[in-house]
Amino acid sequence: MREHQRLVILRLLSEDSGYDLNESILHDGINAMGLDISRDGLRTQLAWLAEQGLITLSAIGNIQLAHLTSRGLDVATGRARVPGIKRPSPTN
């Protein structure tokens, strides 16, 4: 489940025009995809992705803002692989 959640976070970020989203929007997006996650669980996954160099995090008050890195974009699109993140399905 964590591997899938991490991929969805990266994909949501890759679909945003600025490659960044706040944790509230990410939380709603992950839950809308049926991958139920708590706010604490999301923050844990964001921290893990940041440690891997796939996103950067900044704070706006009490809310975290996640920004996709170029390496994170490569993983989201399947051009690179990272253990612990589900591999994207091929697109038609």
All heavy atoms as an XYZ file, in Angstrom:
706
protein
N       0.815     -1.194      0.000
C       0.000      0.000      0.000
C       0.866      1.268      0.000
O       0.594      2.206     -0.731
C      -0.922     -0.026      1.219
C      -1.839      1.148      1.304
S      -3.125      1.196      0.072
C      -4.454      0.522      0.981
N       1.931      1.270      0.812
C       2.804      2.442      0.870
C       3.436      2.733     -0.473
O       3.565      3.889     -0.874
C       3.878      2.265      1.937
C       3.355      2.489      3.327
C       4.451      2.300      4.311
N       4.677      0.857      4.417
C       5.185      0.248      5.449
N       5.572      0.953      6.469
N       5.320     -1.039      5.476
N       3.859      1.669     -1.179
C       4.485      1.860     -2.491
C       3.520      2.533     -3.457
O       3.919      3.405     -4.232
C       4.948      0.518     -3.056
C       6.095     -0.091     -2.293
C       6.529     -1.430     -2.856
O       5.830     -1.993     -3.731
O       7.590     -1.912     -2.433
N       2.271      2.135     -3.416
C       1.253      2.719     -4.293
C       0.970      4.165     -3.879
O       0.834      5.051     -4.739
C      -0.009      1.871     -4.247
C      -0.920      2.112     -5.408
N      -1.985      1.303     -5.676
C      -0.963      3.064     -6.364
C      -2.616      1.752     -6.743
N      -2.017      2.826     -7.173
N       0.865      4.423     -2.576
C       0.626      5.788     -2.097
C       1.747      6.724     -2.546
O       1.484      7.855     -2.974
C       0.509      5.808     -0.569
C      -0.744      5.153     -0.045
C      -0.716      4.928      1.457
O       0.342      4.895      2.083
N      -1.892      4.758      2.045
N       2.976      6.259     -2.460
C       4.116      7.090     -2.871
C       4.050      7.416     -4.356
O       4.322      8.552     -4.768
C       5.424      6.379     -2.534
C       5.662      6.267     -1.043
C       6.798      5.337     -0.726
N       6.986      5.217      0.712
C       7.640      4.237      1.287
N       8.183      3.267      0.566
N       7.761      4.201      2.596
N       3.695      6.430     -5.172
C       3.569      6.676     -6.604
C       2.461      7.691     -6.874
O       2.637      8.615     -7.685
C       3.297      5.376     -7.358
C       3.022      5.543     -8.867
C       4.223      6.160     -9.578
C       2.653      4.208     -9.482
N       1.337      7.556     -6.201
C       0.224      8.484     -6.404
C       0.623      9.899     -6.009
O       0.294     10.870     -6.706
C      -1.039      8.016     -5.648
C      -2.107      9.099     -5.626
C      -1.583      6.747     -6.291
N       1.352     10.065     -4.926
C       1.835     11.396     -4.532
C       2.668     11.992     -5.658
O       2.465     13.142     -6.055
C       2.647     11.326     -3.220
C       1.740     10.993     -2.041
C       3.389     12.647     -2.970
C       2.478     10.601     -0.769
N       3.604     11.220     -6.188
C       4.460     11.724     -7.267
C       3.646     12.048     -8.515
O       3.888     13.072     -9.177
C       5.561     10.708     -7.596
C       6.570     10.438     -6.483
C       7.558      9.368     -6.919
C       7.301     11.715     -6.076
N       2.691     11.205     -8.834
C       1.856     11.451    -10.023
C       0.982     12.690     -9.848
O       0.818     13.472    -10.786
C       1.009     10.235    -10.339
C       1.819      9.146    -10.999
C       0.917      8.128    -11.601
N       1.600      7.456    -12.694
C       1.098      6.425    -13.327
N      -0.089      5.961    -13.009
N       1.756      5.867    -14.306
N       0.399     12.865     -8.669
C      -0.395     14.065     -8.427
C       0.456     15.324     -8.593
O       0.027     16.307     -9.208
C      -1.019     14.026     -7.026
C      -2.146     13.026     -6.813
C      -2.492     12.908     -5.326
C      -3.380     13.415     -7.613
N       1.664     15.287     -8.062
C       2.562     16.428     -8.209
C       2.949     16.651     -9.668
O       3.044     17.789    -10.132
C       3.820     16.228     -7.356
C       3.611     16.316     -5.844
C       4.833     15.808     -5.100
C       3.272     17.744     -5.434
N       3.165     15.568    -10.413
C       3.578     15.696    -11.814
C       2.461     16.267    -12.686
O       2.727     16.854    -13.733
C       4.042     14.344    -12.374
O       2.952     13.475    -12.607
N       1.214     16.110    -12.255
C       0.077     16.610    -13.026
C      -0.236     18.075    -12.743
O      -1.010     18.695    -13.470
C      -1.156     15.752    -12.743
C      -1.011     14.329    -13.266
C      -2.095     13.388    -12.772
O      -2.969     13.817    -11.986
O      -2.043     12.210    -13.155
N       0.369     18.643    -11.701
C       0.140     20.042    -11.369
C       1.072     20.916    -12.211
O       2.250     20.591    -12.392
C       0.402     20.292     -9.876
C       0.127     21.723     -9.496
O      -1.062     22.099     -9.427
O       1.102     22.476     -9.306
N       0.562     22.027    -12.720
C       1.361     22.886    -13.607
C       2.617     23.442    -12.939
O       3.625     23.663    -13.599
C       0.507     24.030    -14.143
O       0.035     24.836    -13.080
N       2.569     23.636    -11.621
C       3.745     24.135    -10.909
C       4.550     23.052    -10.231
O       5.529     23.326     -9.551
N       4.131     21.794    -10.395
C       4.771     20.633     -9.767
C       4.798     20.733     -8.245
O       5.678     20.172     -7.595
C       6.195     20.407    -10.298
C       6.252     20.118    -11.764
C       6.783     21.053    -12.658
C       5.786     18.915    -12.277
C       6.838     20.782    -14.019
C       5.834     18.641    -13.636
C       6.355     19.586    -14.499
O       6.404     19.330    -15.848
N       3.818     21.446     -7.663
C       3.751     21.491     -6.205
C       2.308     21.529     -5.737
O       1.427     22.038     -6.417
C       4.545     22.671     -5.635
C       4.081     24.017     -6.154
O       3.046     24.091     -6.835
O       4.768     25.017     -5.885
N       2.075     20.902     -4.593
C       0.751     20.854     -3.974
C       0.925     20.862     -2.466
O       1.933     20.360     -1.952
C       0.001     19.578     -4.370
C      -0.397     19.427     -5.843
C      -0.895     18.007     -6.115
C      -1.452     20.446     -6.224
N      -0.076     21.393     -1.764
C       0.016     21.335     -0.308
C      -0.517     19.986      0.178
O      -1.176     19.263     -0.565
C      -0.694     22.530      0.353
C      -2.185     22.497      0.220
O      -2.833     21.482      0.459
N      -2.766     23.637     -0.159
N      -0.207     19.676      1.415
C      -0.549     18.355      1.949
C      -2.053     18.114      2.011
O      -2.499     16.974      1.895
C       0.091     18.141      3.318
C      -0.442     19.041      4.402
C       0.241     18.809      5.731
O       0.202     17.679      6.245
O       0.840     19.775      6.247
N      -2.840     19.156      2.148
C      -4.287     18.990      2.193
C      -4.824     18.495      0.844
O      -5.645     17.576      0.782
C      -4.950     20.320      2.578
O      -6.336     20.159      2.668
N      -4.347     19.070     -0.235
C      -4.774     18.646     -1.574
C      -4.268     17.238     -1.863
O      -4.990     16.408     -2.424
C      -4.295     19.656     -2.632
C      -5.026     20.982     -2.437
C      -4.527     19.109     -4.039
C      -4.500     22.119     -3.272
N      -3.030     16.950     -1.475
C      -2.498     15.598     -1.667
C      -3.324     14.574     -0.883
O      -3.629     13.496     -1.396
C      -1.034     15.531     -1.237
C      -0.035     16.218     -2.179
C       1.330     16.331     -1.507
C       0.066     15.464     -3.499
N      -3.685     14.908      0.336
C      -4.488     14.014      1.175
C      -5.813     13.697      0.494
O      -6.206     12.531      0.394
C      -4.708     14.656      2.549
C      -5.439     13.789      3.511
N      -6.769     13.965      3.793
C      -5.029     12.718      4.239
C      -7.153     13.053      4.665
N      -6.114     12.282      4.957
N      -6.486     14.731     -0.006
C      -7.759     14.524     -0.694
C      -7.578     13.677     -1.951
O      -8.392     12.798     -2.241
C      -8.397     15.866     -1.061
C      -8.903     16.633      0.153
O      -9.006     16.046      1.246
O      -9.189     17.841     -0.002
N      -6.508     13.929     -2.708
C      -6.258     13.186     -3.938
C      -5.984     11.708     -3.698
O      -6.503     10.852     -4.420
N      -5.197     11.410     -2.695
C      -4.882     10.014     -2.379
C      -6.136      9.281     -1.918
O      -6.410      8.163     -2.355
C      -3.777      9.928     -1.306
C      -2.459     10.446     -1.871
C      -3.611      8.501     -0.792
C      -1.398     10.681     -0.828
N      -6.913      9.913     -1.051
C      -8.137      9.287     -0.560
C      -9.159      9.116     -1.680
O      -9.888      8.124     -1.704
C      -8.706     10.073      0.615
C      -7.908      9.849      1.885
O      -7.377      8.767      2.119
N      -7.813     10.870      2.705
N      -9.212     10.047     -2.625
C     -10.136      9.941     -3.751
C      -9.794      8.743     -4.645
O     -10.662      8.202     -5.318
C     -10.114     11.226     -4.576
N      -8.534      8.318     -4.611
C      -8.111      7.175     -5.412
C      -8.305      5.863     -4.660
O      -7.888      4.805     -5.136
C      -6.664      7.346     -5.838
C      -6.487      8.618     -6.638
S      -5.179      8.645     -7.819
C      -5.540      7.322     -8.891
N      -8.912      5.926     -3.473
C      -9.190      4.719     -2.704
C      -8.014      4.201     -1.910
O      -8.007      3.059     -1.462
N      -6.994      5.032     -1.723
C      -5.799      4.631     -0.964
C      -5.801      5.349      0.380
O      -4.957      6.182      0.662
C      -4.529      4.976     -1.744
C      -4.400      4.306     -3.102
C      -3.225      4.892     -3.866
C      -4.222      2.806     -2.937
N      -6.758      5.037      1.201
C      -6.989      5.707      2.470
C      -5.689      5.928      3.235
O      -4.903      4.992      3.434
C      -7.964      4.877      3.312
C      -8.498      5.642      4.482
O      -8.687      6.873      4.348
O      -8.729      5.019      5.531
N      -5.458      7.181      3.625
C      -4.249      7.535      4.377
C      -4.610      8.620      5.389
O      -5.424      9.497      5.107
C      -3.125      8.001      3.421
C      -1.779      8.119      4.143
C      -3.498      9.310      2.737
C      -0.597      8.332      3.210
N      -4.008      8.538      6.566
C      -4.216      9.572      7.579
C      -3.302     10.760      7.270
O      -2.357     10.651      6.484
C      -3.896      9.016      8.965
O      -2.503      8.739      9.064
N      -3.558     11.879      7.909
C      -2.679     13.049      7.730
C      -1.272     12.732      8.220
O      -0.290     13.106      7.589
C      -3.229     14.255      8.492
C      -4.530     14.742      7.969
C      -4.344     15.916      7.086
N      -5.664     16.339      6.619
C      -5.835     17.212      5.682
N      -4.794     17.758      5.112
N      -7.038     17.553      5.296
N      -1.184     12.027      9.347
C       0.121     11.642      9.871
C       0.831     10.690      8.915
O       2.028     10.817      8.673
C      -0.032     10.994     11.248
C       1.305     10.681     11.876
O       2.105     11.623     12.077
O       1.560      9.488     12.151
N       0.080      9.747      8.356
C       0.653      8.820      7.390
C       1.154      9.537      6.151
O       2.211      9.212      5.597
N       0.419     10.547      5.699
C       0.851     11.328      4.541
C       2.145     12.065      4.843
O       3.070     12.060      4.036
C      -0.239     12.312      4.124
C       0.145     13.284      3.003
C       0.534     12.542      1.730
C      -0.982     14.264      2.737
N       2.220     12.662      6.011
C       3.459     13.382      6.372
C       4.648     12.426      6.430
O       5.761     12.785      6.039
C       3.291     14.106      7.701
C       2.486     15.375      7.543
C       2.521     16.211      8.791
N       1.960     17.521      8.485
C       2.348     18.637      9.054
N       3.303     18.613      9.968
N       1.798     19.788      8.729
N       4.418     11.210      6.885
C       5.485     10.208      6.908
C       5.941      9.892      5.491
O       7.145      9.817      5.211
C       4.996      8.924      7.612
O       4.648      9.248      8.964
C       6.052      7.836      7.604
N       4.992      9.707      4.571
C       5.342      9.403      3.181
C       6.043     10.586      2.511
O       6.992     10.397      1.747
C       4.099      8.992      2.381
C       3.424      7.734      2.866
C       4.382      6.571      3.061
O       5.359      6.404      2.335
N       4.110      5.758      4.053
N       5.602     11.801      2.808
C       6.264     12.980      2.254
C       7.703     13.078      2.750
O       8.617     13.380      1.962
C       5.484     14.249      2.614
C       4.112     14.416      1.962
C       3.397     15.651      2.521
C       4.222     14.489      0.445
N       7.919     12.811      4.025
C       9.283     12.844      4.572
C      10.157     11.790      3.896
O      11.319     12.050      3.565
C       9.251     12.632      6.091
N       9.610     10.597      3.671
C      10.360      9.526      3.014
C      10.728      9.939      1.588
O      11.871      9.752      1.157
C       9.537      8.237      3.017
C      10.298      7.048      2.529
C      11.047      6.190      3.288
C      10.407      6.574      1.174
N      11.603      5.217      2.477
C      11.227      5.431      1.178
C       9.889      7.014     -0.034
C      11.547      4.725      0.034
C      10.207      6.308     -1.188
C      11.035      5.179     -1.151
N       9.769     10.489      0.851
C      10.036     10.924     -0.526
C      11.090     12.033     -0.559
O      11.941     12.060     -1.455
C       8.745     11.386     -1.195
C       7.724     10.287     -1.502
C       6.375     10.894     -1.854
C       8.221      9.378     -2.617
N      11.062     12.923      0.431
C      12.067     13.985      0.511
C      13.448     13.399      0.790
O      14.450     13.835      0.203
C      11.681     15.008      1.579
N      13.531     12.403      1.669
C      14.812     11.749      1.967
C      15.403     11.093      0.719
O      16.622     11.021      0.571
C      14.632     10.692      3.049
C      14.424     11.249      4.434
C      14.133     10.167      5.461
O      14.132      8.963      5.115
O      13.888     10.529      6.622
N      14.540     10.633     -0.179
C      14.991      9.981     -1.408
C      15.355     11.001     -2.493
O      15.814     10.626     -3.569
C      13.906      9.041     -1.960
C      13.428      7.993     -0.985
C      14.564      7.180     -0.396
O      15.402      6.666     -1.119
N      14.601      7.076      0.925
N      15.127     12.284     -2.236
C      15.424     13.324     -3.212
C      14.396     13.437     -4.325
O      14.673     14.011     -5.381
N      13.185     12.927     -4.079
C      12.148     12.941     -5.104
C      11.240     14.164     -4.995
O      10.596     14.545     -5.972
C      11.315     11.660     -5.020
C      12.137     10.365     -5.114
C      11.258      9.158     -4.875
C      12.834     10.279     -6.455
N      11.177     14.753     -3.806
C      10.436     15.991     -3.577
C      11.234     16.850     -2.614
O      12.158     16.363     -1.949
C       9.023     15.745     -2.983
C       9.109     15.123     -1.582
C       8.168     14.896     -3.917
C       7.773     15.072     -0.839
N      10.878     18.113     -2.552
C      11.365     18.984     -1.481
C      10.140     19.443     -0.707
O       9.031     19.493     -1.249
C      12.141     20.203     -2.019
O      11.300     20.948     -2.897
C      13.402     19.757     -2.751
N      10.337     19.750      0.551
C       9.242     20.186      1.416
C       9.536     21.566      1.974
O      10.680     21.874      2.322
C       9.047     19.212      2.579
C       8.569     17.811      2.230
C       8.613     16.917      3.466
C       7.163     17.859      1.652
N       8.492     22.373      2.043
C       8.597     23.657      2.725
C       7.311     23.837      3.536
O       6.313     23.167      3.281
C       8.781     24.800      1.721
O       7.729     24.837      0.787
N       7.366     24.717      4.497
C       6.210     24.929      5.374
C       5.571     26.275      5.094
O       6.263     27.274      4.882
C       6.644     24.853      6.833
N       4.258     26.257      5.058
C       3.468     27.484      4.979
C       2.569     27.442      6.212
O       1.544     26.761      6.208
C       2.628     27.537      3.690
C       3.525     27.447      2.461
C       1.776     28.796      3.662
C       2.765     27.318      1.162
N       3.015     28.090      7.262
C       2.306     27.968      8.536
C       2.430     26.541      9.028
O       3.531     26.005      9.140
N       1.302     25.882      9.282
C       1.304     24.504      9.753
C       1.150     23.490      8.623
O       1.070     22.293      8.873
C       0.159     24.290     10.758
C       0.389     25.048     12.045
O       1.530     25.286     12.433
N      -0.678     25.444     12.701
N       1.073     23.973      7.389
C       0.852     23.107      6.231
C       2.163     22.913      5.480
O       2.922     23.852      5.278
C      -0.193     23.730      5.273
C      -1.519     23.967      5.980
C      -0.370     22.899      4.023
C      -2.274     22.721      6.333
N       2.408     21.672      5.055
C       3.598     21.385      4.247
C       3.254     21.525      2.773
O       2.178     21.130      2.324
C       4.107     19.972      4.507
C       4.761     19.806      5.850
C       5.416     18.449      5.985
O       5.020     17.485      5.345
N       6.417     18.378      6.822
N       4.199     22.078      2.014
C       4.087     22.182      0.568
C       5.128     21.248     -0.031
O       6.307     21.324      0.315
C       4.335     23.613      0.114
C       4.268     23.866     -1.388
C       2.840     23.694     -1.888
C       4.782     25.249     -1.723
N       4.682     20.344     -0.892
C       5.582     19.401     -1.559
C       5.842     19.891     -2.969
O       4.917     20.287     -3.682
C       4.959     18.008     -1.589
N       7.105     19.877     -3.374
C       7.506     20.278     -4.726
C       8.280     19.129     -5.360
O       9.236     18.614     -4.772
C       8.368     21.543     -4.683
C       8.741     22.038     -6.044
N       7.886     22.790     -6.813
C       9.863     21.862     -6.773
C       8.477     23.059     -7.964
N       9.670     22.503     -7.962
N       7.869     18.725     -6.542
C       8.482     17.606     -7.246
C       9.850     17.990     -7.796
O      10.013     19.066     -8.379
C       7.562     17.183     -8.404
C       7.867     15.889     -9.127
C       7.711     14.694     -8.181
C       6.935     15.721    -10.321
N      10.840     17.126     -7.618
C      12.152     17.339     -8.213
C      12.185     16.672     -9.588
O      11.298     15.895     -9.936
C      13.275     16.733     -7.338
O      13.104     15.305     -7.314
C      13.251     17.296     -5.921
N      13.229     16.949    -10.357
C      13.330     16.312    -11.680
C      13.481     14.799    -11.536
O      12.934     14.035    -12.335
C      14.476     16.914    -12.497
O      15.688     16.848    -11.792
N      14.175     14.341    -10.509
C      14.282     12.897    -10.258
C      12.912     12.314     -9.917
O      12.552     11.221    -10.362
C      15.275     12.626     -9.127
C      15.451     11.147     -8.846
C      16.597     10.900     -7.872
N      16.768      9.471     -7.702
C      16.673      8.838     -6.545
N      16.436      9.517     -5.441
N      16.844      7.542     -6.469
N      12.131     13.035     -9.120
C      10.784     12.596     -8.788
C       9.896     12.503    -10.020
O       9.088     11.577    -10.148
N      10.065     13.437    -10.949
C       9.297     13.390    -12.193
C       9.673     12.154    -13.006
O       8.807     11.489    -13.566
C       9.526     14.665    -13.002
C       8.774     14.765    -14.328
C       7.262     14.694    -14.114
C       9.160     16.050    -15.053
N      10.963     11.831    -13.036
C      11.407     10.629    -13.745
C      10.773      9.371    -13.150
O      10.372      8.469    -13.876
C      12.933     10.508    -13.717
C      13.634     11.478    -14.649
O      12.965     12.038    -15.545
O      14.851     11.673    -14.482
N      10.662      9.306    -11.838
C      10.052      8.150    -11.181
C       8.551      8.123    -11.458
O       7.983      7.070    -11.760
C      10.346      8.149     -9.665
C       9.577      7.038     -8.955
C      11.844      7.993     -9.419
N       7.895      9.270    -11.393
C       6.451      9.341    -11.629
C       6.077      8.883    -13.032
O       5.023      8.291    -13.232
C       5.950     10.771    -11.400
N       6.955      9.140    -13.994
C       6.661      8.793    -15.387
C       7.250      7.453    -15.800
O       7.077      7.031    -16.937
C       7.175      9.891    -16.335
O       8.575     10.063    -16.131
C       6.438     11.199    -16.105
N       7.954      6.795    -14.887
C       8.498      5.475    -15.189
C       9.861      5.474    -15.849
O      10.367      4.428    -16.247
N      10.494      6.634    -15.977
C      11.829      6.696    -16.588
C      12.933      6.273    -15.625
O      14.046      5.991    -16.035
C      12.102      8.106    -17.111
C      11.261      8.461    -18.329
C      11.713      9.771    -18.948
N      11.572     10.884    -18.026
C      10.596     11.781    -18.083
N       9.674     11.700    -19.013
N      10.543     12.758    -17.215
N      12.607      6.256    -14.330
C      13.565      5.823    -13.306
C      12.801      4.998    -12.284
O      11.588      5.132    -12.133
C      14.221      7.020    -12.641
N      13.526      4.135    -11.580
C      12.911      3.291    -10.549
C      13.589      3.528     -9.219
O      14.797      3.709     -9.151
C      13.063      1.816    -10.925
C      12.305      1.516    -12.194
C      11.699      0.172    -12.296
N      10.910     -0.226    -11.149
C      10.789     -1.472    -10.743
N      11.414     -2.436    -11.374
N      10.046     -1.778     -9.708
N      12.796      3.480     -8.175
C      13.297      3.608     -6.809
C      12.640      2.506     -5.991
O      11.412      2.392     -5.981
C      12.953      4.996     -6.205
C      13.293      5.050     -4.729
C      13.671      6.103     -6.960
N      13.445      1.665     -5.319
C      12.851      0.653     -4.442
C      11.963      1.325     -3.400
O      12.326      2.354     -2.839
C      14.065     -0.013     -3.784
C      15.201      0.251     -4.721
C      14.914      1.594     -5.337
N      10.773      0.766     -3.185
C       9.835      1.339     -2.234
C       8.738      2.155     -2.897
O       7.863      2.674     -2.211
N       8.813      2.285     -4.227
C       7.773      2.996     -4.974
C       7.282      2.087     -6.078
O       8.080      1.514     -6.844
C       8.296      4.309     -5.584
C       8.782      5.226     -4.466
C       7.207      4.985     -6.414
C       9.392      6.516     -4.955
N       5.969      1.953     -6.152
C       5.371      1.107     -7.182
C       5.751      1.604     -8.570
O       5.760      2.811     -8.819
C       3.854      1.089     -7.026
C       3.172      0.169     -7.999
C       1.675      0.151     -7.785
C       1.108     -0.804     -8.831
N      -0.288     -0.817     -8.925
N       6.032      0.684     -9.445
C       6.355      1.055    -10.823
C       5.060      1.433    -11.543
O       4.070      0.721    -11.445
C       7.012     -0.130    -11.518
C       7.502      0.193    -12.888
C       8.274     -0.976    -13.441
N       8.767     -0.610    -14.763
C       9.222     -1.468    -15.637
N       9.252     -2.763    -15.337
N       9.653     -1.068    -16.794
N       5.067      2.554    -12.285
C       3.846      2.948    -12.998
C       3.469      1.923    -14.063
O       4.336      1.277    -14.660
C       4.212      4.274    -13.654
C       5.514      4.691    -13.093
C       6.149      3.494    -12.476
N       2.179      1.797    -14.310
C       1.699      0.927    -15.376
C       1.977      1.589    -16.716
O       1.969      2.829    -16.820
C       0.196      0.691    -15.236
O      -0.092      0.083    -14.023
N       2.189      0.804    -17.765
C       2.423      1.416    -19.080
C       1.165      2.136    -19.560
O       0.046      1.729    -19.245
C       2.739      0.222    -19.988
C       2.351     -0.988    -19.244
C       2.227     -0.640    -17.800
N       1.362      3.215    -20.288
C       0.232      3.949    -20.849
C       0.068      3.577    -22.308
O       1.014      3.170    -22.977
C       0.453      5.457    -20.740
O       1.673      5.807    -21.390
C       0.498      5.904    -19.294
N      -1.138      3.710    -22.808
C      -1.421      3.397    -24.208
C      -1.211      4.584    -25.089
O      -1.423      5.642    -24.818
C      -2.856      2.869    -24.367
C      -3.030      1.547    -23.636
O      -2.074      0.803    -23.464
N      -4.230      1.282    -23.185
